[in-house]
C-alpha cells in the first residue's frame, strides 16, 4: 500500500514511463498545481493580515486564480496528449492488422489449393507434407491474432457491428470444440462436453460469440499441461444460458486476478513465454458478452487450474 503511494508520487519515473516531458505530464502538473494552490493561499492569508487594503487581497486572489487556470490548461493538454496517443495506438494496431490480413488470407487460400492438389496426385514427400502442415498452422494462428486485433480496434472505436440472431449455443460449442481438437491432440489433452438437452435459444451475433467460445476453450487447452483434461459445460439456470470451461492447468496467481480481463494482459505464469497470444482474447470476450447483456467471470488458482464461466440471458419473449 505504502509502496504504491510512493510510486504514485514518484512523478519523474511515471512521466518517463509514459514518454512525456514534465510540462506535458499530468502527474507532475497535478503536484505543481497543488503546491501553487497551497503557496498562494498561505500567501494571500499573510498578505491580508499584513495589509488591511482590500485591493491587495483582491489582487493576490486574482493572481492565484490566474496561476491555477494556467496550470489547469497545461494539465488538460497533457491529458489530451495521453488520450491522443491512445487513439493513435488503436489506429496503428487497426492499420497494421488490416495490412496483414490480406497477405495472410492469400497464404491461407494458396495452402488450401496446395492441399487439394496434394490429395489429387499425392506428389509431396513426407517432409514436404510436414512443412506444409507447419505453415498452415502458423498461418492460422497469425490470422486468428490479426482478426482478434481488428475486432478489438473496432470495439474500442465503437465501430463493431453486431448482427444478433436467435440461435442454439450447443451447436456453436460443439463446433468450437471440434475446431480445437487438433491442438488438444497435440498436447494429449482430453476435452469432454456436458451439454444439457433442450436449452433455450439466445440472441447473439454468431461470429462474435464463436470468437468468445474459441478463446475460452482455446485458453483451457493452451494453458493445460500435457496429458491434462478440459471439461466444457452448457446448461440453463434462471432464464440464462451458463457456459463453463474447466482445466487443471497452470492457473492464474491470485494477485493477478483483477487484471485478467485487461487489454494485452498476460499472466506471469510459466507458460507466458511458451504459449502464443497477445492478451486480447479475454478482453474481447468480456466486451462481446457485455453487448449481449451477459457477463464473464472465473475461478483460478496457480498450479491447480481455472474455470471460466459466462452467462447470457434468454430473450423474454421466447419464455412466454
Ligand atoms: P492470451 O492470448 O495471452 O491467451 P487472453 O486474453 O486469452 O490472452 O488471456 C489473458 C491471460 O490470462 C493469458 O495470457 C493467461 O496468462 C491467462 N489465462 C487465460 N485463460 C487461462 C487459463 N485457462 N489458465 C491459465 N491462465 C489463463
py3Dmol code that shows the C-alpha trace and the ligand (Angstrom):
import py3Dmol

protein = """\
ATOM      1  CA  UNK A   1       0.000   0.000   0.000  1.00  0.00           C
ATOM      2  CA  UNK A   2       2.725   2.439   1.099  1.00  0.00           C
ATOM      3  CA  UNK A   3       4.997   1.446  -1.806  1.00  0.00           C
ATOM      4  CA  UNK A   4       2.045   2.027  -4.177  1.00  0.00           C
ATOM      5  CA  UNK A   5       1.600   5.504  -2.688  1.00  0.00           C
ATOM      6  CA  UNK A   6       5.334   6.222  -3.024  1.00  0.00           C
ATOM      7  CA  UNK A   7       5.383   5.087  -6.660  1.00  0.00           C
ATOM      8  CA  UNK A   8       2.323   7.313  -7.222  1.00  0.00           C
ATOM      9  CA  UNK A   9       4.181  10.431  -6.102  1.00  0.00           C
ATOM     10  CA  UNK A  10       7.399   9.485  -7.912  1.00  0.00           C
ATOM     11  CA  UNK A  11       6.204  11.572 -10.842  1.00  0.00           C
ATOM     12  CA  UNK A  12       9.566  11.700 -12.668  1.00  0.00           C
ATOM     13  CA  UNK A  13       9.594   7.900 -13.042  1.00  0.00           C
ATOM     14  CA  UNK A  14       5.923   7.950 -14.092  1.00  0.00           C
ATOM     15  CA  UNK A  15       6.424  10.690 -16.695  1.00  0.00           C
ATOM     16  CA  UNK A  16       9.448   8.825 -18.064  1.00  0.00           C
ATOM     17  CA  UNK A  17       7.381   5.636 -18.253  1.00  0.00           C
ATOM     18  CA  UNK A  18       4.708   7.421 -20.348  1.00  0.00           C
ATOM     19  CA  UNK A  19       7.408   9.042 -22.543  1.00  0.00           C
ATOM     20  CA  UNK A  20       6.113  12.553 -21.704  1.00  0.00           C
ATOM     21  CA  UNK A  21       8.028  15.742 -20.937  1.00  0.00           C
ATOM     22  CA  UNK A  22       7.497  17.199 -17.430  1.00  0.00           C
ATOM     23  CA  UNK A  23       5.243  20.023 -18.643  1.00  0.00           C
ATOM     24  CA  UNK A  24       3.065  17.545 -20.571  1.00  0.00           C
ATOM     25  CA  UNK A  25       2.846  15.012 -17.778  1.00  0.00           C
ATOM     26  CA  UNK A  26      -0.430  15.123 -15.757  1.00  0.00           C
ATOM     27  CA  UNK A  27       1.210  13.577 -12.653  1.00  0.00           C
ATOM     28  CA  UNK A  28       3.803  16.369 -12.440  1.00  0.00           C
ATOM     29  CA  UNK A  29       1.307  19.098 -13.300  1.00  0.00           C
ATOM     30  CA  UNK A  30      -1.119  17.991 -10.580  1.00  0.00           C
ATOM     31  CA  UNK A  31       1.650  18.217  -7.999  1.00  0.00           C
ATOM     32  CA  UNK A  32       2.662  21.682  -9.274  1.00  0.00           C
ATOM     33  CA  UNK A  33      -0.979  22.772  -9.143  1.00  0.00           C
ATOM     34  CA  UNK A  34      -1.292  21.522  -5.544  1.00  0.00           C
ATOM     35  CA  UNK A  35       1.905  23.322  -4.466  1.00  0.00           C
ATOM     36  CA  UNK A  36       0.894  26.574  -6.220  1.00  0.00           C
ATOM     37  CA  UNK A  37      -2.574  26.470  -4.631  1.00  0.00           C
ATOM     38  CA  UNK A  38      -1.166  25.959  -1.119  1.00  0.00           C
ATOM     39  CA  UNK A  39       1.569  28.630  -1.536  1.00  0.00           C
ATOM     40  CA  UNK A  40      -0.814  31.245  -2.931  1.00  0.00           C
ATOM     41  CA  UNK A  41      -3.461  30.548  -0.287  1.00  0.00           C
ATOM     42  CA  UNK A  42      -0.935  30.884   2.521  1.00  0.00           C
ATOM     43  CA  UNK A  43       0.477  33.994   0.775  1.00  0.00           C
ATOM     44  CA  UNK A  44      -2.998  35.523   0.496  1.00  0.00           C
ATOM     45  CA  UNK A  45      -3.626  34.832   4.175  1.00  0.00           C
ATOM     46  CA  UNK A  46      -0.415  36.602   5.242  1.00  0.00           C
ATOM     47  CA  UNK A  47      -0.914  39.480   2.822  1.00  0.00           C
ATOM     48  CA  UNK A  48      -4.440  40.092   4.072  1.00  0.00           C
ATOM     49  CA  UNK A  49      -3.155  40.052   7.667  1.00  0.00           C
ATOM     50  CA  UNK A  50      -0.253  42.375   6.845  1.00  0.00           C
ATOM     51  CA  UNK A  51      -2.191  44.858   4.760  1.00  0.00           C
ATOM     52  CA  UNK A  52      -5.761  45.761   5.511  1.00  0.00           C
ATOM     53  CA  UNK A  53      -6.042  47.150   1.983  1.00  0.00           C
ATOM     54  CA  UNK A  54      -8.830  45.297   0.123  1.00  0.00           C
ATOM     55  CA  UNK A  55      -7.138  45.960  -3.228  1.00  0.00           C
ATOM     56  CA  UNK A  56      -4.068  43.883  -2.279  1.00  0.00           C
ATOM     57  CA  UNK A  57      -6.226  40.934  -1.196  1.00  0.00           C
ATOM     58  CA  UNK A  58      -8.237  41.074  -4.433  1.00  0.00           C
ATOM     59  CA  UNK A  59      -5.020  41.253  -6.455  1.00  0.00           C
ATOM     60  CA  UNK A  60      -3.445  38.271  -4.714  1.00  0.00           C
ATOM     61  CA  UNK A  61      -6.619  36.181  -5.151  1.00  0.00           C
ATOM     62  CA  UNK A  62      -6.668  37.145  -8.848  1.00  0.00           C
ATOM     63  CA  UNK A  63      -3.001  36.097  -9.262  1.00  0.00           C
ATOM     64  CA  UNK A  64      -3.845  32.811  -7.538  1.00  0.00           C
ATOM     65  CA  UNK A  65      -6.789  32.186  -9.893  1.00  0.00           C
ATOM     66  CA  UNK A  66      -4.693  33.023 -12.995  1.00  0.00           C
ATOM     67  CA  UNK A  67      -1.926  30.655 -11.875  1.00  0.00           C
ATOM     68  CA  UNK A  68      -4.387  27.812 -11.224  1.00  0.00           C
ATOM     69  CA  UNK A  69      -6.169  28.319 -14.550  1.00  0.00           C
ATOM     70  CA  UNK A  70      -2.802  28.388 -16.412  1.00  0.00           C
ATOM     71  CA  UNK A  71      -1.583  25.184 -14.793  1.00  0.00           C
ATOM     72  CA  UNK A  72      -5.040  23.662 -15.265  1.00  0.00           C
ATOM     73  CA  UNK A  73      -4.793  24.292 -19.006  1.00  0.00           C
ATOM     74  CA  UNK A  74      -1.384  22.528 -19.031  1.00  0.00           C
ATOM     75  CA  UNK A  75      -2.969  19.576 -17.205  1.00  0.00           C
ATOM     76  CA  UNK A  76      -5.789  19.409 -19.771  1.00  0.00           C
ATOM     77  CA  UNK A  77      -3.383  19.475 -22.723  1.00  0.00           C
ATOM     78  CA  UNK A  78      -1.275  16.770 -21.007  1.00  0.00           C
ATOM     79  CA  UNK A  79      -4.341  14.547 -20.572  1.00  0.00           C
ATOM     80  CA  UNK A  80      -5.342  15.265 -24.195  1.00  0.00           C
ATOM     81  CA  UNK A  81      -1.895  14.157 -25.351  1.00  0.00           C
ATOM     82  CA  UNK A  82      -2.256  10.865 -23.477  1.00  0.00           C
ATOM     83  CA  UNK A  83      -5.752  10.360 -24.958  1.00  0.00           C
ATOM     84  CA  UNK A  84      -4.458  11.154 -28.475  1.00  0.00           C
ATOM     85  CA  UNK A  85      -1.614   8.657 -28.030  1.00  0.00           C
ATOM     86  CA  UNK A  86      -4.219   6.051 -27.095  1.00  0.00           C
ATOM     87  CA  UNK A  87      -6.278   6.806 -30.219  1.00  0.00           C
ATOM     88  CA  UNK A  88      -3.114   6.662 -32.363  1.00  0.00           C
ATOM     89  CA  UNK A  89      -2.185   3.310 -30.839  1.00  0.00           C
ATOM     90  CA  UNK A  90      -5.626   1.864 -31.630  1.00  0.00           C
ATOM     91  CA  UNK A  91      -5.436   3.241 -35.195  1.00  0.00           C
ATOM     92  CA  UNK A  92      -1.920   1.880 -35.624  1.00  0.00           C
ATOM     93  CA  UNK A  93      -2.995  -1.595 -34.483  1.00  0.00           C
ATOM     94  CA  UNK A  94      -6.007  -1.404 -36.787  1.00  0.00           C
ATOM     95  CA  UNK A  95      -3.955  -0.351 -39.866  1.00  0.00           C
ATOM     96  CA  UNK A  96      -1.244  -2.975 -39.303  1.00  0.00           C
ATOM     97  CA  UNK A  97      -3.856  -5.691 -38.755  1.00  0.00           C
ATOM     98  CA  UNK A  98      -5.667  -4.684 -41.963  1.00  0.00           C
ATOM     99  CA  UNK A  99      -2.400  -4.772 -43.917  1.00  0.00           C
ATOM    100  CA  UNK A 100      -1.515  -8.194 -42.503  1.00  0.00           C
ATOM    101  CA  UNK A 101      -4.947  -9.661 -43.120  1.00  0.00           C
ATOM    102  CA  UNK A 102      -4.675  -9.642 -46.938  1.00  0.00           C
ATOM    103  CA  UNK A 103      -1.321 -11.474 -47.308  1.00  0.00           C
ATOM    104  CA  UNK A 104      -2.255 -13.930 -44.557  1.00  0.00           C
ATOM    105  CA  UNK A 105      -5.563 -14.726 -46.268  1.00  0.00           C
ATOM    106  CA  UNK A 106      -3.672 -15.158 -49.570  1.00  0.00           C
ATOM    107  CA  UNK A 107      -1.327 -17.672 -47.885  1.00  0.00           C
ATOM    108  CA  UNK A 108      -4.332 -19.493 -46.417  1.00  0.00           C
ATOM    109  CA  UNK A 109      -6.010 -19.661 -49.799  1.00  0.00           C
ATOM    110  CA  UNK A 110      -2.813 -20.899 -51.509  1.00  0.00           C
ATOM    111  CA  UNK A 111      -2.376 -23.551 -48.821  1.00  0.00           C
ATOM    112  CA  UNK A 112      -5.916 -24.772 -49.431  1.00  0.00           C
ATOM    113  CA  UNK A 113      -5.184 -25.045 -53.180  1.00  0.00           C
ATOM    114  CA  UNK A 114      -1.952 -26.938 -52.446  1.00  0.00           C
ATOM    115  CA  UNK A 115      -3.842 -29.293 -50.135  1.00  0.00           C
ATOM    116  CA  UNK A 116      -6.408 -30.184 -52.800  1.00  0.00           C
ATOM    117  CA  UNK A 117      -3.613 -30.816 -55.288  1.00  0.00           C
ATOM    118  CA  UNK A 118      -1.834 -32.954 -52.720  1.00  0.00           C
ATOM    119  CA  UNK A 119      -4.948 -35.059 -52.360  1.00  0.00           C
ATOM    120  CA  UNK A 120      -5.349 -35.281 -56.153  1.00  0.00           C
ATOM    121  CA  UNK A 121      -1.963 -36.735 -57.076  1.00  0.00           C
ATOM    122  CA  UNK A 122      -0.016 -37.202 -53.840  1.00  0.00           C
ATOM    123  CA  UNK A 123       3.161 -35.621 -55.116  1.00  0.00           C
ATOM    124  CA  UNK A 124       4.553 -34.337 -51.802  1.00  0.00           C
ATOM    125  CA  UNK A 125       7.157 -36.165 -49.750  1.00  0.00           C
ATOM    126  CA  UNK A 126       6.524 -36.764 -46.024  1.00  0.00           C
ATOM    127  CA  UNK A 127       8.944 -33.955 -45.152  1.00  0.00           C
ATOM    128  CA  UNK A 128       7.201 -31.542 -47.511  1.00  0.00           C
ATOM    129  CA  UNK A 129       3.847 -32.508 -46.020  1.00  0.00           C
ATOM    130  CA  UNK A 130       5.194 -31.782 -42.543  1.00  0.00           C
ATOM    131  CA  UNK A 131       6.474 -28.342 -43.602  1.00  0.00           C
ATOM    132  CA  UNK A 132       3.176 -27.572 -45.294  1.00  0.00           C
ATOM    133  CA  UNK A 133       1.354 -28.556 -42.100  1.00  0.00           C
ATOM    134  CA  UNK A 134       3.582 -26.203 -40.074  1.00  0.00           C
ATOM    135  CA  UNK A 135       2.990 -23.305 -42.483  1.00  0.00           C
ATOM    136  CA  UNK A 136      -0.759 -23.910 -42.328  1.00  0.00           C
ATOM    137  CA  UNK A 137      -0.805 -23.973 -38.530  1.00  0.00           C
ATOM    138  CA  UNK A 138       1.321 -20.822 -38.159  1.00  0.00           C
ATOM    139  CA  UNK A 139      -0.798 -19.069 -40.756  1.00  0.00           C
ATOM    140  CA  UNK A 140      -3.994 -19.957 -38.878  1.00  0.00           C
ATOM    141  CA  UNK A 141      -2.507 -18.654 -35.606  1.00  0.00           C
ATOM    142  CA  UNK A 142      -1.444 -15.361 -37.190  1.00  0.00           C
ATOM    143  CA  UNK A 143      -4.780 -14.943 -38.942  1.00  0.00           C
ATOM    144  CA  UNK A 144      -6.639 -15.501 -35.650  1.00  0.00           C
ATOM    145  CA  UNK A 145      -4.431 -12.978 -33.852  1.00  0.00           C
ATOM    146  CA  UNK A 146      -4.902 -10.364 -36.584  1.00  0.00           C
ATOM    147  CA  UNK A 147      -8.683 -10.938 -36.739  1.00  0.00           C
ATOM    148  CA  UNK A 148      -8.930 -10.575 -32.944  1.00  0.00           C
ATOM    149  CA  UNK A 149      -6.814  -7.381 -33.035  1.00  0.00           C
ATOM    150  CA  UNK A 150      -9.086  -5.941 -35.724  1.00  0.00           C
ATOM    151  CA  UNK A 151     -12.142  -6.781 -33.634  1.00  0.00           C
ATOM    152  CA  UNK A 152     -10.593  -5.112 -30.572  1.00  0.00           C
ATOM    153  CA  UNK A 153      -9.859  -1.971 -32.617  1.00  0.00           C
ATOM    154  CA  UNK A 154     -13.470  -1.938 -33.904  1.00  0.00           C
ATOM    155  CA  UNK A 155     -14.863  -2.325 -30.377  1.00  0.00           C
ATOM    156  CA  UNK A 156     -12.541   0.366 -28.946  1.00  0.00           C
ATOM    157  CA  UNK A 157     -13.516   2.793 -31.697  1.00  0.00           C
ATOM    158  CA  UNK A 158     -17.228   1.964 -31.280  1.00  0.00           C
ATOM    159  CA  UNK A 159     -17.341   0.615 -34.871  1.00  0.00           C
ATOM    160  CA  UNK A 160     -18.205  -3.004 -34.063  1.00  0.00           C
ATOM    161  CA  UNK A 161     -21.346  -4.230 -35.808  1.00  0.00           C
ATOM    162  CA  UNK A 162     -23.359  -6.895 -34.010  1.00  0.00           C
ATOM    163  CA  UNK A 163     -25.687  -8.948 -36.203  1.00  0.00           C
ATOM    164  CA  UNK A 164     -27.724 -10.580 -33.461  1.00  0.00           C
ATOM    165  CA  UNK A 165     -29.994 -13.515 -34.244  1.00  0.00           C
ATOM    166  CA  UNK A 166     -31.585 -16.290 -32.223  1.00  0.00           C
ATOM    167  CA  UNK A 167     -29.514 -19.440 -32.110  1.00  0.00           C
ATOM    168  CA  UNK A 168     -28.776 -22.562 -30.123  1.00  0.00           C
ATOM    169  CA  UNK A 169     -25.415 -22.217 -28.357  1.00  0.00           C
ATOM    170  CA  UNK A 170     -24.996 -26.019 -28.168  1.00  0.00           C
ATOM    171  CA  UNK A 171     -24.132 -26.254 -31.875  1.00  0.00           C
ATOM    172  CA  UNK A 172     -21.575 -23.473 -31.607  1.00  0.00           C
ATOM    173  CA  UNK A 173     -19.941 -25.032 -28.538  1.00  0.00           C
ATOM    174  CA  UNK A 174     -19.679 -28.382 -30.347  1.00  0.00           C
ATOM    175  CA  UNK A 175     -18.239 -26.636 -33.411  1.00  0.00           C
ATOM    176  CA  UNK A 176     -15.693 -24.815 -31.306  1.00  0.00           C
ATOM    177  CA  UNK A 177     -14.598 -27.996 -29.508  1.00  0.00           C
ATOM    178  CA  UNK A 178     -14.285 -29.805 -32.862  1.00  0.00           C
ATOM    179  CA  UNK A 179     -12.104 -26.973 -34.201  1.00  0.00           C
ATOM    180  CA  UNK A 180      -9.786 -27.203 -31.199  1.00  0.00           C
ATOM    181  CA  UNK A 181      -9.407 -30.982 -31.296  1.00  0.00           C
ATOM    182  CA  UNK A 182      -6.187 -30.810 -33.308  1.00  0.00           C
ATOM    183  CA  UNK A 183      -4.361 -28.587 -30.786  1.00  0.00           C
ATOM    184  CA  UNK A 184      -5.790 -30.689 -27.936  1.00  0.00           C
ATOM    185  CA  UNK A 185      -4.480 -33.880 -29.566  1.00  0.00           C
ATOM    186  CA  UNK A 186      -1.023 -32.341 -29.994  1.00  0.00           C
ATOM    187  CA  UNK A 187      -0.896 -31.812 -26.211  1.00  0.00           C
ATOM    188  CA  UNK A 188      -2.694 -35.033 -25.464  1.00  0.00           C
ATOM    189  CA  UNK A 189      -5.462 -33.075 -23.712  1.00  0.00           C
ATOM    190  CA  UNK A 190      -8.877 -34.750 -23.414  1.00  0.00           C
ATOM    191  CA  UNK A 191     -11.879 -32.473 -23.968  1.00  0.00           C
ATOM    192  CA  UNK A 192     -15.198 -33.641 -22.565  1.00  0.00           C
ATOM    193  CA  UNK A 193     -18.549 -31.993 -23.249  1.00  0.00           C
ATOM    194  CA  UNK A 194     -21.600 -31.815 -20.976  1.00  0.00           C
ATOM    195  CA  UNK A 195     -24.482 -30.097 -22.732  1.00  0.00           C
ATOM    196  CA  UNK A 196     -27.927 -30.058 -21.131  1.00  0.00           C
ATOM    197  CA  UNK A 197     -30.561 -31.123 -23.668  1.00  0.00           C
ATOM    198  CA  UNK A 198     -33.341 -28.762 -24.782  1.00  0.00           C
ATOM    199  CA  UNK A 199     -31.613 -25.460 -23.996  1.00  0.00           C
ATOM    200  CA  UNK A 200     -33.386 -22.202 -24.895  1.00  0.00           C
ATOM    201  CA  UNK A 201     -32.063 -20.146 -27.761  1.00  0.00           C
ATOM    202  CA  UNK A 202     -30.170 -16.900 -27.170  1.00  0.00           C
ATOM    203  CA  UNK A 203     -29.986 -13.753 -29.253  1.00  0.00           C
ATOM    204  CA  UNK A 204     -26.339 -13.129 -30.188  1.00  0.00           C
ATOM    205  CA  UNK A 205     -24.002 -12.393 -33.072  1.00  0.00           C
ATOM    206  CA  UNK A 206     -22.955 -15.880 -34.188  1.00  0.00           C
ATOM    207  CA  UNK A 207     -19.465 -14.971 -35.417  1.00  0.00           C
ATOM    208  CA  UNK A 208     -18.650 -12.944 -32.312  1.00  0.00           C
ATOM    209  CA  UNK A 209     -19.910 -15.486 -29.800  1.00  0.00           C
ATOM    210  CA  UNK A 210     -17.827 -18.100 -31.671  1.00  0.00           C
ATOM    211  CA  UNK A 211     -14.787 -15.868 -31.009  1.00  0.00           C
ATOM    212  CA  UNK A 212     -15.656 -15.937 -27.282  1.00  0.00           C
ATOM    213  CA  UNK A 213     -16.010 -19.735 -27.258  1.00  0.00           C
ATOM    214  CA  UNK A 214     -12.808 -20.273 -29.272  1.00  0.00           C
ATOM    215  CA  UNK A 215     -10.872 -18.017 -26.908  1.00  0.00           C
ATOM    216  CA  UNK A 216     -12.181 -19.545 -23.669  1.00  0.00           C
ATOM    217  CA  UNK A 217     -11.944 -23.193 -24.740  1.00  0.00           C
ATOM    218  CA  UNK A 218      -8.693 -22.479 -26.625  1.00  0.00           C
ATOM    219  CA  UNK A 219      -7.167 -20.976 -23.452  1.00  0.00           C
ATOM    220  CA  UNK A 220      -8.190 -24.002 -21.401  1.00  0.00           C
ATOM    221  CA  UNK A 221      -6.324 -26.248 -23.869  1.00  0.00           C
ATOM    222  CA  UNK A 222      -3.402 -23.836 -24.261  1.00  0.00           C
ATOM    223  CA  UNK A 223      -2.811 -23.456 -20.507  1.00  0.00           C
ATOM    224  CA  UNK A 224      -3.361 -27.166 -19.721  1.00  0.00           C
ATOM    225  CA  UNK A 225      -0.369 -29.338 -19.035  1.00  0.00           C
ATOM    226  CA  UNK A 226       0.444 -32.161 -21.439  1.00  0.00           C
ATOM    227  CA  UNK A 227      -1.922 -35.084 -20.871  1.00  0.00           C
ATOM    228  CA  UNK A 228      -4.429 -32.898 -18.995  1.00  0.00           C
ATOM    229  CA  UNK A 229      -8.187 -32.648 -19.366  1.00  0.00           C
ATOM    230  CA  UNK A 230     -10.702 -29.939 -20.137  1.00  0.00           C
ATOM    231  CA  UNK A 231     -14.404 -30.046 -19.267  1.00  0.00           C
ATOM    232  CA  UNK A 232     -16.829 -27.912 -21.216  1.00  0.00           C
ATOM    233  CA  UNK A 233     -20.378 -27.454 -19.916  1.00  0.00           C
ATOM    234  CA  UNK A 234     -23.543 -25.714 -21.059  1.00  0.00           C
ATOM    235  CA  UNK A 235     -26.727 -25.500 -19.000  1.00  0.00           C
ATOM    236  CA  UNK A 236     -29.751 -23.298 -18.326  1.00  0.00           C
ATOM    237  CA  UNK A 237     -30.257 -21.598 -14.973  1.00  0.00           C
ATOM    238  CA  UNK A 238     -32.840 -18.930 -14.083  1.00  0.00           C
ATOM    239  CA  UNK A 239     -33.513 -17.994 -17.697  1.00  0.00           C
ATOM    240  CA  UNK A 240     -29.836 -17.750 -18.503  1.00  0.00           C
ATOM    241  CA  UNK A 241     -27.593 -19.989 -20.533  1.00  0.00           C
ATOM    242  CA  UNK A 242     -24.479 -20.697 -18.470  1.00  0.00           C
ATOM    243  CA  UNK A 243     -21.280 -21.820 -20.170  1.00  0.00           C
ATOM    244  CA  UNK A 244     -18.270 -23.161 -18.269  1.00  0.00           C
ATOM    245  CA  UNK A 245     -14.858 -24.482 -19.209  1.00  0.00           C
ATOM    246  CA  UNK A 246     -12.628 -26.052 -16.604  1.00  0.00           C
ATOM    247  CA  UNK A 247      -8.979 -27.042 -16.849  1.00  0.00           C
ATOM    248  CA  UNK A 248      -6.409 -28.369 -14.435  1.00  0.00           C
ATOM    249  CA  UNK A 249      -3.535 -26.422 -15.962  1.00  0.00           C
ATOM    250  CA  UNK A 250      -1.142 -23.668 -14.879  1.00  0.00           C
ATOM    251  CA  UNK A 251      -3.843 -21.455 -13.329  1.00  0.00           C
ATOM    252  CA  UNK A 252      -3.566 -17.736 -12.567  1.00  0.00           C
ATOM    253  CA  UNK A 253      -1.948 -16.420  -9.364  1.00  0.00           C
ATOM    254  CA  UNK A 254      -4.470 -14.663  -7.051  1.00  0.00           C
ATOM    255  CA  UNK A 255      -2.665 -11.306  -7.119  1.00  0.00           C
ATOM    256  CA  UNK A 256      -3.233 -11.073 -10.870  1.00  0.00           C
ATOM    257  CA  UNK A 257      -6.937 -11.947 -10.884  1.00  0.00           C
ATOM    258  CA  UNK A 258      -8.085  -8.331 -11.076  1.00  0.00           C
ATOM    259  CA  UNK A 259      -6.103  -7.745 -14.284  1.00  0.00           C
ATOM    260  CA  UNK A 260      -7.119 -10.812 -16.283  1.00  0.00           C
ATOM    261  CA  UNK A 261      -9.692  -9.022 -18.490  1.00  0.00           C
ATOM    262  CA  UNK A 262      -7.407  -6.057 -19.224  1.00  0.00           C
ATOM    263  CA  UNK A 263      -6.259  -5.466 -22.783  1.00  0.00           C
ATOM    264  CA  UNK A 264      -2.828  -7.024 -23.545  1.00  0.00           C
ATOM    265  CA  UNK A 265      -2.598  -8.630 -20.100  1.00  0.00           C
ATOM    266  CA  UNK A 266      -0.642 -11.891 -19.915  1.00  0.00           C
ATOM    267  CA  UNK A 267      -0.217 -13.586 -16.555  1.00  0.00           C
ATOM    268  CA  UNK A 268       3.306 -14.111 -15.286  1.00  0.00           C
ATOM    269  CA  UNK A 269       2.943 -17.855 -15.083  1.00  0.00           C
ATOM    270  CA  UNK A 270       5.465 -20.297 -16.552  1.00  0.00           C
ATOM    271  CA  UNK A 271       3.628 -20.644 -19.799  1.00  0.00           C
ATOM    272  CA  UNK A 272       3.797 -16.934 -20.665  1.00  0.00           C
ATOM    273  CA  UNK A 273       6.752 -17.334 -22.989  1.00  0.00           C
ATOM    274  CA  UNK A 274       5.893 -20.848 -24.112  1.00  0.00           C
ATOM    275  CA  UNK A 275       2.382 -20.144 -25.381  1.00  0.00           C
ATOM    276  CA  UNK A 276       1.437 -17.820 -28.181  1.00  0.00           C
ATOM    277  CA  UNK A 277      -1.007 -14.990 -27.615  1.00  0.00           C
ATOM    278  CA  UNK A 278      -1.137 -11.251 -27.126  1.00  0.00           C
ATOM    279  CA  UNK A 279      -3.546 -10.980 -24.215  1.00  0.00           C
ATOM    280  CA  UNK A 280      -6.661  -9.781 -26.010  1.00  0.00           C
ATOM    281  CA  UNK A 281      -8.854 -12.905 -26.023  1.00  0.00           C
ATOM    282  CA  UNK A 282     -10.447 -12.282 -22.627  1.00  0.00           C
ATOM    283  CA  UNK A 283     -10.730  -8.515 -23.181  1.00  0.00           C
ATOM    284  CA  UNK A 284     -12.615  -9.277 -26.386  1.00  0.00           C
ATOM    285  CA  UNK A 285     -14.777 -11.946 -24.708  1.00  0.00           C
ATOM    286  CA  UNK A 286     -15.806  -9.503 -21.971  1.00  0.00           C
ATOM    287  CA  UNK A 287     -16.663  -6.729 -24.453  1.00  0.00           C
ATOM    288  CA  UNK A 288     -18.715  -9.083 -26.680  1.00  0.00           C
ATOM    289  CA  UNK A 289     -20.592 -10.613 -23.733  1.00  0.00           C
ATOM    290  CA  UNK A 290     -21.347  -7.167 -22.328  1.00  0.00           C
ATOM    291  CA  UNK A 291     -23.039  -6.333 -25.617  1.00  0.00           C
ATOM    292  CA  UNK A 292     -25.214  -9.483 -25.312  1.00  0.00           C
ATOM    293  CA  UNK A 293     -26.289  -8.440 -21.800  1.00  0.00           C
ATOM    294  CA  UNK A 294     -24.140 -11.253 -20.447  1.00  0.00           C
ATOM    295  CA  UNK A 295     -21.207 -11.499 -18.087  1.00  0.00           C
ATOM    296  CA  UNK A 296     -17.986 -13.458 -17.749  1.00  0.00           C
ATOM    297  CA  UNK A 297     -16.089 -14.491 -14.625  1.00  0.00           C
ATOM    298  CA  UNK A 298     -13.624 -17.110 -13.429  1.00  0.00           C
ATOM    299  CA  UNK A 299     -12.081 -19.065 -10.534  1.00  0.00           C
ATOM    300  CA  UNK A 300      -8.430 -19.883 -10.711  1.00  0.00           C
ATOM    301  CA  UNK A 301      -5.554 -20.994  -8.560  1.00  0.00           C
ATOM    302  CA  UNK A 302      -1.915 -21.126  -9.619  1.00  0.00           C
ATOM    303  CA  UNK A 303      -0.797 -24.649 -10.488  1.00  0.00           C
ATOM    304  CA  UNK A 304      -4.295 -26.041  -9.790  1.00  0.00           C
ATOM    305  CA  UNK A 305      -6.258 -24.822 -12.796  1.00  0.00           C
ATOM    306  CA  UNK A 306      -9.021 -22.472 -13.840  1.00  0.00           C
ATOM    307  CA  UNK A 307     -12.725 -22.412 -14.633  1.00  0.00           C
ATOM    308  CA  UNK A 308     -14.070 -19.672 -16.864  1.00  0.00           C
ATOM    309  CA  UNK A 309     -17.819 -19.046 -16.982  1.00  0.00           C
ATOM    310  CA  UNK A 310     -20.174 -16.835 -18.893  1.00  0.00           C
ATOM    311  CA  UNK A 311     -23.924 -16.421 -18.880  1.00  0.00           C
ATOM    312  CA  UNK A 312     -26.268 -14.897 -21.420  1.00  0.00           C
ATOM    313  CA  UNK A 313     -29.938 -14.078 -20.764  1.00  0.00           C
ATOM    314  CA  UNK A 314     -32.610 -15.935 -22.694  1.00  0.00           C
ATOM    315  CA  UNK A 315     -34.818 -13.404 -24.576  1.00  0.00           C
ATOM    316  CA  UNK A 316     -38.001 -12.792 -22.570  1.00  0.00           C
ATOM    317  CA  UNK A 317     -40.472 -13.191 -25.472  1.00  0.00           C
ATOM    318  CA  UNK A 318     -39.377 -16.763 -26.072  1.00  0.00           C
ATOM    319  CA  UNK A 319     -40.143 -17.751 -22.499  1.00  0.00           C
ATOM    320  CA  UNK A 320     -43.802 -16.856 -22.690  1.00  0.00           C
TER     321      UNK A 320
END
"""
ligand_1 = """\
27
LIG
P -3.678 -14.842 -24.411
O -3.678 -14.622 -25.875
O -2.424 -14.404 -23.742
O -4.084 -16.221 -24.025
P -6.144 -13.950 -23.127
O -6.728 -12.580 -23.091
O -6.973 -15.030 -23.704
O -4.766 -13.795 -23.867
O -5.754 -14.334 -21.647
C -5.057 -13.388 -20.846
C -4.138 -14.109 -19.884
O -4.922 -14.774 -18.887
C -3.304 -15.203 -20.541
O -2.103 -14.698 -21.068
C -3.055 -16.140 -19.394
O -1.951 -15.712 -18.634
C -4.302 -16.006 -18.531
N -5.262 -17.096 -18.805
C -6.376 -17.057 -19.555
N -7.021 -18.232 -19.538
C -6.293 -19.041 -18.750
C -6.431 -20.405 -18.317
N -7.459 -21.172 -18.692
N -5.475 -20.902 -17.482
C -4.438 -20.137 -17.070
N -4.239 -18.855 -17.445
C -5.161 -18.317 -18.275
"""
view = py3Dmol.view(width=600, height=400)
view.addModel(protein, "pdb")
view.setStyle({"model": 0}, {"cartoon": {"style": "trace"}})
view.addModel(ligand_1, "xyz")
view.setStyle({"model": 1}, {"stick": {}})
view.zoomTo()
view.show()
